[in-house]
Amino acid sequence: MAEDVGANRGRIAAETMTNYLDALDRLMLIEPIPAWRPRMRSRTRLRTAPVHHFVDPSLGTAALNVGSDELRQDLHAAGPHFESLATGTAAVDG
């Protein structure tokens, strides 16, 4: 994530990334989804750090100025947005 935020300038400092995530969390714009652990006889987590999703997936598309037409034209981009919607809903319900 730090590399994505830094883009072509390179990775941002870990402290800066932590400050960004803390600010977004305090503003209640993101929700950390806990790491997934399979229940079937496994003690290993497949992911060790939480994944952060916007509380409303439309925040990401609005920030990118992307609408439904663009998402329909690029299903590889639409997939993560749908995943965020489904995962966020599952975290609230489950």
Secondary structure, DSSP 8 states (H G I E B T S, - for coil): -HHHHHGGG----HHHHHHHHHHHHHTT-EEEE------SS----S--S-EEEESSTHHHHHHTT--HHHHHH-HHHHHHHHHHHHHHHHHHH-
